[in-house]
Amino acid sequence: MKTIEIPVSWVLDPELAHRDLGVLLRLMTFDPSHSVKLDELAQMSPNGVDSARAAIEKLIDLNYVSRRALYRSGRRRGTLYAIRSDEIASE
């Protein structure tokens, strides 16, 4: 079983809804090389793709997650979501 560490300050952040924290924790369980799609996150929750999208947007707005578009041969091929790791390493 995989163990993850999350800073207590993240858990106690009043700006993070339980939904947002749940999506953040779910993202942290994936291997960094795993490509996560919104519909995959939505299948792990009863709340659907709109809820997963809103949680991702909130996590990006609060700088817990960054987003970068991926291109190959000039065409968009997906999105890379990266979890902010500076605070995880320092706590």
C-alpha positions, 0 to 999 in steps of 0.5 A: 500500500502506498503512503502519501504525506500532506502538509497539515497546513494544506488540510487546515486551509479554510479555502479548500473545500473537502471536494478540493482536498479529496481531489488533491489527495487522489492526485497525490496517489498517482505515480508522477508518470501517470497521465490523469484525465478529468473523466478518470477523476470523475469516475472515482467520485460520485460528483462527476466531471464538472465537480472534478474540473471545479476542484482542479481549477480551485487547486490551480487558483490556490497554487496547489497544482500547476497546469501545462498544455502538452503538444506533439507535432504542433497539436495539443495532446493533453494537460500536465498537472503537477502538485506543488512539492516545495511545502511537502518537502519542507514540513 
